[in-house]
Amino acid sequence: MNTEKTHETSPASGPQVHTGGCHCGAVRYQVSIDVAQGARCNCSICNKVSQLGAIVKPDAFQLLAGRDSITEYAFGPVSRRSFCKRCGIHCFGAGHLEQLGGDFVSVNLNTLDDVDPLDVKVIYWDGRHNNWQAGPRDQPWRISPQ
C-alpha cells in the first residue's frame, strides 16, 4: 500500500484557520491562511532557515502565547523575522512592502500544526540575485550562476 502524499491530496483552497508554533511550544499563534501554495526564496536568510512561506495581512494573524519568548532579527529594511529564544525556530516575520500591499506577516508553513509540506505547491523566487521582476517559477533558482 502506497502511503506517500502527492499534490493530488492538497488541502482545500482558500483561507482557513490554522494554529502553529515553535518546537518547544513556547511560541503559539493562529492564522487564517491559504496553505495550498507556499514560496521558497534563495536569498541568504531564507535559504539558511529553509522557510516555506506564505504571506497574510496582519489582521489574519494572532499571537496566542510566547511574546516574551520571541527574539527578532532584521535582515534589510523590509522585514523582521521572529524566532523562539528557547528552541530557535523561525515561526513568522512581519514587515511593510508596498508591492505586497503594505503591512504583512510572513508565516513559515513548516511551523503549522496541521499542514504537511508535501501537500503545499511550492513556488520559487530568486531573491539571492534581487531578481524579483522575473516572478516565481515552479523550479528552484540556482544560488550561484553557472
MDAnalysis code that builds the backbone (N, CA, C; Angstrom):
import MDAnalysis as mda
import numpy as np

u = mda.Universe.empty(438, n_residues=146, atom_resindex=np.repeat(np.arange(146), 3), trajectory=True)
u.add_TopologyAttr("name", ["N", "CA", "C"] * 146)
u.add_TopologyAttr("resid", np.arange(1, 147))
u.add_TopologyAttr("resname", ["MET", "ASN", "THR", "GLU", "LYS", "THR", "HIS", "GLU", "THR", "SER", "PRO", "ALA", "SER", "GLY", "PRO", "GLN", "VAL", "HIS", "THR", "GLY", "GLY", "CYS", "HIS", "CYS", "GLY", "ALA", "VAL", "ARG", "TYR", "GLN", "VAL", "SER", "ILE", "ASP", "VAL", "ALA", "GLN", "GLY", "ALA", "ARG", "CYS", "ASN", "CYS", "SER", "ILE", "CYS", "ASN", "LYS", "VAL", "SER", "GLN", "LEU", "GLY", "ALA", "ILE", "VAL", "LYS", "PRO", "ASP", "ALA", "PHE", "GLN", "LEU", "LEU", "ALA", "GLY", "ARG", "ASP", "SER", "ILE", "THR", "GLU", "TYR", "ALA", "PHE", "GLY", "PRO", "VAL", "SER", "ARG", "ARG", "SER", "PHE", "CYS", "LYS", "ARG", "CYS", "GLY", "ILE", "HIS", "CYS", "PHE", "GLY", "ALA", "GLY", "HIS", "LEU", "GLU", "GLN", "LEU", "GLY", "GLY", "ASP", "PHE", "VAL", "SER", "VAL", "ASN", "LEU", "ASN", "THR", "LEU", "ASP", "ASP", "VAL", "ASP", "PRO", "LEU", "ASP", "VAL", "LYS", "VAL", "ILE", "TYR", "TRP", "ASP", "GLY", "ARG", "HIS", "ASN", "ASN", "TRP", "GLN", "ALA", "GLY", "PRO", "ARG", "ASP", "GLN", "PRO", "TRP", "ARG", "ILE", "SER", "PRO", "GLN"])
u.atoms.positions = np.array([
    [0.841, -1.179, 0.000],
    [0.000, 0.000, 0.000],
    [0.887, 1.244, 0.000],
    [0.677, 2.133, -0.944],
    [1.457, 3.362, -1.064],
    [0.810, 4.450, -0.209],
    [1.573, 4.949, 0.782],
    [1.026, 5.994, 1.653],
    [1.673, 7.348, 1.399],
    [2.466, 7.457, 0.325],
    [3.098, 8.741, 0.014],
    [2.054, 9.772, -0.359],
    [2.253, 10.992, 0.128],
    [1.352, 12.085, -0.220],
    [1.824, 12.729, -1.510],
    [0.888, 13.181, -2.290],
    [1.204, 13.899, -3.518],
    [0.389, 15.171, -3.544],
    [0.627, 15.998, -4.549],
    [-0.143, 17.234, -4.660],
    [-1.613, 16.967, -4.928],
    [-1.981, 15.759, -5.344],
    [-3.389, 15.457, -5.551],
    [-4.155, 15.460, -4.226],
    [-3.453, 15.312, -3.095],
    [-4.128, 15.305, -1.804],
    [-4.029, 16.664, -1.122],
    [-3.828, 17.700, -1.927],
    [-3.617, 19.024, -1.354],
    [-4.839, 19.484, -0.564],
    [-4.581, 20.346, 0.420],
    [-5.672, 20.828, 1.266],
    [-6.658, 21.684, 0.483],
    [-7.830, 21.883, 1.086],
    [-8.848, 22.734, 0.461],
    [-8.282, 24.122, 0.223],
    [-8.644, 24.717, -0.924],
    [-8.131, 26.068, -1.169],
    [-8.960, 27.095, -0.438],
    [-8.333, 28.249, -0.331],
    [-8.955, 29.348, 0.379],
    [-8.446, 29.402, 1.805],
    [-8.554, 30.579, 2.391],
    [-8.066, 30.738, 3.758],
    [-8.849, 29.894, 4.762],
    [-8.121, 29.247, 5.646],
    [-8.689, 28.503, 6.763],
    [-7.868, 28.833, 7.997],
    [-8.451, 28.655, 9.161],
    [-7.743, 28.949, 10.403],
    [-6.862, 27.762, 10.775],
    [-5.585, 28.062, 11.023],
    [-4.599, 27.059, 11.441],
    [-3.884, 27.578, 12.675],
    [-3.415, 26.657, 13.516],
    [-2.555, 27.030, 14.632],
    [-1.162, 26.496, 14.369],
    [-0.184, 27.156, 14.974],
    [1.183, 26.724, 14.798],
    [2.047, 27.229, 15.920],
    [3.324, 26.899, 15.847],
    [4.239, 27.352, 16.872],
    [5.620, 26.773, 16.696],
    [6.443, 27.090, 17.651],
    [7.836, 26.644, 17.617],
    [7.931, 25.192, 18.107],
    [9.135, 24.665, 18.122],
    [9.359, 23.271, 18.509],
    [9.108, 23.020, 19.987],
    [9.549, 23.946, 20.857],
    [9.409, 23.720, 22.304],
    [8.025, 24.095, 22.838],
    [7.209, 24.769, 22.027],
    [5.851, 25.119, 22.428],
    [5.704, 26.469, 23.115],
    [6.792, 27.190, 23.291],
    [6.705, 28.492, 23.963],
    [5.972, 29.528, 23.117],
    [6.160, 29.482, 21.811],
    [5.511, 30.424, 20.895],
    [4.361, 29.710, 20.200],
    [3.174, 30.284, 20.302],
    [1.985, 29.723, 19.661],
    [1.259, 30.837, 18.931],
    [0.705, 30.528, 17.771],
    [-0.038, 31.521, 17.005],
    [-1.182, 30.871, 16.261],
    [-2.069, 31.713, 15.769],
    [-3.203, 31.294, 14.940],
    [-3.217, 32.199, 13.720],
    [-3.546, 31.630, 12.573],
    [-3.551, 32.413, 11.344],
    [-4.639, 31.903, 10.411],
    [-5.298, 32.827, 9.731],
    [-6.230, 32.477, 8.668],
    [-5.441, 32.591, 7.373],
    [-5.211, 31.455, 6.723],
    [-4.271, 31.410, 5.604],
    [-4.644, 30.323, 4.614],
    [-4.324, 30.557, 3.355],
    [-4.483, 29.548, 2.308],
    [-3.157, 28.806, 2.206],
    [-3.155, 27.533, 2.563],
    [-1.918, 26.756, 2.575],
    [-1.736, 25.900, 1.316],
    [-2.552, 26.151, 0.295],
    [-2.427, 25.380, -0.939],
    [-1.114, 25.685, -1.658],
    [-0.567, 26.896, -1.450],
    [0.672, 27.295, -2.114],
    [1.581, 28.001, -1.130],
    [2.868, 27.704, -1.225],
    [3.866, 28.364, -0.398],
    [5.064, 28.718, -1.255],
    [5.910, 29.591, -0.738],
    [7.044, 30.064, -1.524],
    [8.365, 29.758, -0.825],
    [9.348, 29.470, -1.638],
    [10.727, 29.356, -1.179],
    [11.534, 30.398, -1.938],
    [12.450, 31.034, -1.217],
    [13.321, 32.048, -1.787],
    [14.757, 31.568, -1.587],
    [15.629, 31.936, -2.500],
    [17.016, 31.503, -2.389],
    [17.937, 32.567, -1.805],
    [17.383, 33.649, -1.236],
    [18.256, 34.648, -0.610],
    [18.976, 33.993, 0.569],
    [19.993, 34.655, 1.061],
    [20.835, 34.025, 2.082],
    [20.064, 33.650, 3.346],
    [19.159, 34.497, 3.827],
    [18.447, 34.178, 5.068],
    [17.368, 33.116, 4.837],
    [16.582, 33.249, 3.787],
    [15.538, 32.242, 3.522],
    [16.158, 30.872, 3.280],
    [17.267, 30.844, 2.555],
    [17.937, 29.586, 2.277],
    [18.421, 28.922, 3.573],
    [18.982, 29.711, 4.474],
    [19.526, 29.143, 5.709],
    [18.448, 28.678, 6.686],
    [17.302, 29.360, 6.749],
    [16.240, 28.908, 7.654],
    [15.307, 27.906, 6.972],
    [15.470, 27.709, 5.672],
    [14.663, 26.758, 4.897],
    [13.170, 27.011, 5.053],
    [12.803, 28.276, 4.923],
    [11.406, 28.657, 5.097],
    [10.554, 28.244, 3.908],
    [9.364, 27.766, 4.203],
    [8.300, 27.594, 3.227],
    [7.252, 28.615, 3.636],
    [7.239, 29.754, 2.972],
    [6.473, 30.893, 3.449],
    [5.196, 31.178, 2.691],
    [4.301, 31.862, 3.379],
    [3.083, 32.401, 2.778],
    [2.779, 33.708, 3.500],
    [2.229, 34.654, 2.769],
    [2.014, 35.998, 3.298],
    [0.536, 36.258, 3.546],
    [0.265, 36.903, 4.694],
    [-1.097, 37.314, 5.049],
    [-1.061, 38.756, 5.546],
    [-2.218, 39.362, 5.612],
    [-2.357, 40.678, 6.223],
    [-2.279, 40.502, 7.747],
    [-1.797, 41.508, 8.461],
    [-1.655, 41.387, 9.920],
    [-2.937, 41.005, 10.662],
    [-4.107, 41.429, 10.168],
    [-5.341, 41.083, 10.887],
    [-5.715, 39.608, 10.757],
    [-5.029, 38.856, 9.895],
    [-5.269, 37.420, 9.761],
    [-4.395, 36.602, 10.717],
    [-3.501, 37.277, 11.434],
    [-2.528, 36.620, 12.307],
    [-2.751, 37.031, 13.753],
    [-2.666, 36.061, 14.671],
    [-2.805, 36.367, 16.091],
    [-1.783, 35.550, 16.883],
    [-0.943, 36.244, 17.635],
    [-0.012, 35.575, 18.540],
    [-0.805, 35.129, 19.758],
    [-0.789, 33.841, 20.049],
    [-1.565, 33.297, 21.170],
    [-0.749, 33.204, 22.457],
    [0.537, 32.913, 22.328],
    [1.384, 32.748, 23.511],
    [2.843, 32.961, 23.122],
    [3.621, 33.417, 24.092],
    [5.059, 33.455, 23.915],
    [5.681, 34.775, 23.529],
    [4.952, 35.875, 23.671],
    [5.524, 37.180, 23.297],
    [6.899, 37.379, 23.942],
    [7.060, 36.980, 25.207],
    [8.334, 37.137, 25.902],
    [9.388, 36.121, 25.451],
    [8.961, 35.110, 24.702],
    [9.896, 34.085, 24.223],
    [10.407, 34.370, 22.815],
    [9.989, 35.494, 22.241],
    [10.367, 35.821, 20.861],
    [11.532, 36.795, 20.826],
    [12.467, 36.526, 19.943],
    [13.504, 37.480, 19.617],
    [13.399, 37.747, 18.117],
    [13.800, 38.930, 17.689],
    [13.669, 39.295, 16.279],
    [15.018, 39.533, 15.633],
    [15.052, 39.290, 14.337],
    [16.233, 39.548, 13.532],
    [15.788, 40.315, 12.295],
    [16.371, 41.481, 12.092],
    [16.037, 42.286, 10.911],
    [17.116, 42.072, 9.858],
    [16.704, 41.596, 8.718],
    [17.602, 41.402, 7.585],
    [17.145, 42.369, 6.503],
    [17.810, 43.493, 6.401],
    [17.387, 44.517, 5.459],
    [16.266, 45.354, 6.056],
    [15.811, 46.334, 5.300],
    [14.840, 47.299, 5.824],
    [13.375, 46.868, 5.717],
    [13.092, 45.742, 5.079],
    [11.709, 45.393, 4.767],
    [11.006, 44.608, 5.868],
    [11.707, 43.676, 6.521],
    [11.003, 42.810, 7.468],
    [11.862, 42.430, 8.668],
    [11.148, 41.935, 9.693],
    [11.767, 41.392, 10.892],
    [11.302, 39.945, 11.024],
    [12.250, 39.057, 11.267],
    [11.918, 37.644, 11.466],
    [11.854, 37.360, 12.951],
    [10.854, 36.598, 13.352],
    [10.662, 36.268, 14.764],
    [11.066, 34.826, 15.017],
    [11.925, 34.653, 16.028],
    [12.438, 33.342, 16.417],
    [12.131, 33.086, 17.881],
    [11.950, 31.823, 18.247],
    [11.812, 31.459, 19.646],
    [13.191, 31.529, 20.299],
    [13.277, 32.214, 21.448],
    [14.545, 32.335, 22.181],
    [15.009, 30.993, 22.729],
    [14.072, 30.079, 22.977],
    [14.416, 28.789, 23.598],
    [14.897, 27.754, 22.590],
    [14.117, 27.559, 21.521],
    [14.470, 26.482, 20.582],
    [15.003, 26.986, 19.248],
    [14.890, 28.287, 18.983],
    [15.470, 28.872, 17.783],
    [14.635, 28.770, 16.518],
    [13.438, 28.237, 16.608],
    [12.614, 28.048, 15.412],
    [12.056, 29.380, 14.918],
    [12.155, 29.581, 13.602],
    [11.598, 30.770, 12.946],
    [10.157, 30.458, 12.556],
    [9.203, 31.076, 13.265],
    [7.783, 30.814, 13.014],
    [7.158, 31.778, 12.024],
    [7.522, 33.050, 12.102],
    [6.886, 34.071, 11.279],
    [7.769, 35.306, 11.241],
    [7.396, 36.217, 10.389],
    [8.061, 37.514, 10.304],
    [7.013, 38.552, 9.966],
    [7.398, 39.806, 10.034],
    [6.455, 40.878, 9.712],
    [7.219, 42.021, 9.071],
    [6.513, 42.778, 8.262],
    [7.160, 43.909, 7.632],
    [6.190, 44.756, 6.845],
    [6.768, 45.606, 6.007],
    [5.986, 46.512, 5.172],
    [6.660, 46.614, 3.812],
    [5.891, 46.333, 2.779],
    [6.386, 46.450, 1.415],
    [5.205, 46.848, 0.541],
    [5.312, 47.997, -0.111],
    [4.204, 48.487, -0.940],
    [3.796, 47.472, -2.006],
    [4.768, 46.760, -2.583],
    [4.466, 45.778, -3.638],
    [3.608, 44.623, -3.122],
    [3.591, 44.442, -1.808],
    [2.751, 43.400, -1.203],
    [1.480, 43.984, -0.597],
    [1.234, 45.255, -0.861],
    [0.034, 45.894, -0.339],
    [0.226, 46.522, 1.029],
    [1.474, 46.755, 1.424],
    [1.733, 47.414, 2.712],
    [2.185, 46.428, 3.770],
    [1.583, 46.544, 4.963],
    [1.969, 45.684, 6.085],
    [1.622, 44.229, 5.792],
    [2.501, 43.327, 6.238],
    [2.290, 41.904, 6.014],
    [2.882, 41.085, 7.151],
    [2.429, 39.837, 7.246],
    [3.042, 38.824, 8.099],
    [3.378, 37.656, 7.191],
    [4.607, 37.191, 7.277],
    [5.053, 36.033, 6.516],
    [5.119, 34.843, 7.467],
    [4.316, 33.836, 7.205],
    [4.211, 32.669, 8.076],
    [5.051, 31.532, 7.501],
    [5.845, 30.906, 8.355],
    [6.599, 29.723, 7.953],
    [5.641, 28.533, 8.025],
    [5.174, 28.064, 6.881],
    [4.185, 26.989, 6.836],
    [4.692, 25.714, 7.507],
    [6.010, 25.549, 7.602],
    [6.581, 24.382, 8.280],
    [6.252, 24.372, 9.767],
    [5.815, 25.504, 10.326],
    [5.518, 25.569, 11.766],
    [4.026, 25.446, 12.073],
    [3.202, 25.214, 11.057],
    [1.772, 24.986, 11.291],
    [1.568, 23.551, 11.773],
    [0.679, 23.372, 12.727],
    [0.472, 22.058, 13.342],
    [-0.135, 21.025, 12.399],
    [-1.020, 21.455, 11.519],
    [-1.810, 20.507, 10.737],
    [-1.530, 20.556, 9.234],
    [-0.380, 21.075, 8.835],
    [-0.064, 21.176, 7.408],
    [1.157, 20.326, 7.104],
    [1.002, 19.421, 6.162],
    [2.121, 18.609, 5.693],
    [2.749, 19.335, 4.510],
    [4.034, 19.673, 4.577],
    [4.668, 20.403, 3.471],
    [4.537, 19.703, 2.115],
    [4.360, 18.389, 2.115],
    [4.182, 17.680, 0.842],
    [2.872, 18.052, 0.152],
    [1.930, 18.594, 0.921],
    [0.633, 18.986, 0.367],
    [0.623, 20.419, -0.160],
    [1.724, 21.134, -0.009],
    [1.801, 22.533, -0.412],
    [2.497, 22.635, -1.765],
    [1.855, 23.293, -2.726],
    [2.502, 23.550, -4.016],
    [3.538, 24.646, -3.796],
    [4.792, 24.346, -4.106],
    [5.871, 25.284, -3.841],
    [6.212, 26.085, -5.101],
    [6.315, 27.407, -4.926],
    [6.835, 28.270, -5.981],
    [8.164, 28.844, -5.488],
    [9.021, 29.225, -6.428],
    [10.378, 29.640, -6.079],
    [10.674, 31.050, -6.594],
    [11.323, 31.841, -5.714],
    [11.727, 33.210, -6.035],
    [13.249, 33.315, -6.042],
    [13.780, 34.202, -6.864],
    [15.226, 34.419, -6.946],
    [15.609, 35.695, -6.200],
    [15.514, 35.639, -4.874],
    [15.881, 36.781, -4.049],
    [17.382, 36.964, -3.932],
    [18.128, 35.893, -4.092],
    [19.583, 35.952, -3.971],
    [20.181, 36.961, -4.945],
    [19.582, 37.052, -6.131],
    [20.097, 37.941, -7.179],
    [19.206, 39.161, -7.387],
    [18.326, 39.418, -6.404],
    [17.404, 40.549, -6.479],
    [16.630, 40.530, -7.805],
    [16.243, 39.339, -8.196],
    [15.611, 39.082, -9.487],
    [14.093, 38.937, -9.325],
    [13.504, 39.816, -8.537],
    [12.075, 39.735, -8.234],
    [11.214, 39.933, -9.471],
    [11.673, 40.748, -10.420],
    [10.884, 41.025, -11.621],
    [10.668, 39.771, -12.464],
    [11.487, 38.753, -12.289],
    [11.299, 37.500, -13.032],
    [10.066, 36.743, -12.551],
    [9.605, 37.065, -11.343],
    [8.431, 36.381, -10.806],
    [8.766, 34.988, -10.314],
    [7.775, 34.313, -9.760],
    [8.018, 32.965, -9.254],
    [8.007, 31.941, -10.389],
    [8.600, 30.802, -10.111],
    [8.535, 29.684, -11.050],
    [8.437, 28.386, -10.276],
    [8.217, 27.281, -10.994],
    [7.995, 26.009, -10.312],
    [9.269, 25.205, -10.076],
    [10.406, 25.749, -10.440],
    [11.697, 25.108, -10.184],
    [12.573, 26.053, -9.382],
    [13.410, 25.525, -8.474],
    [14.283, 26.416, -7.695],
    [15.275, 27.164, -8.583],
    [15.635, 28.361, -8.130],
    [16.669, 29.151, -8.779],
    [18.016, 28.722, -8.203],
    [19.044, 28.761, -8.998],
    [20.384, 28.452, -8.519],
    [20.854, 29.536, -7.556],
    [21.655, 29.135, -6.591],
    [22.235, 30.086, -5.658],
    [23.357, 30.849, -6.338],
    [24.178, 30.146, -7.095],
    [25.254, 30.820, -7.828],
    [25.066, 30.558, -9.318],
    [25.285, 31.596, -10.129],
    [25.082, 31.426, -11.570],
    [26.069, 30.422, -12.159],
    [25.657, 29.778, -13.220],
    [26.550, 28.837, -13.925],
    [27.019, 29.413, -15.200],
])
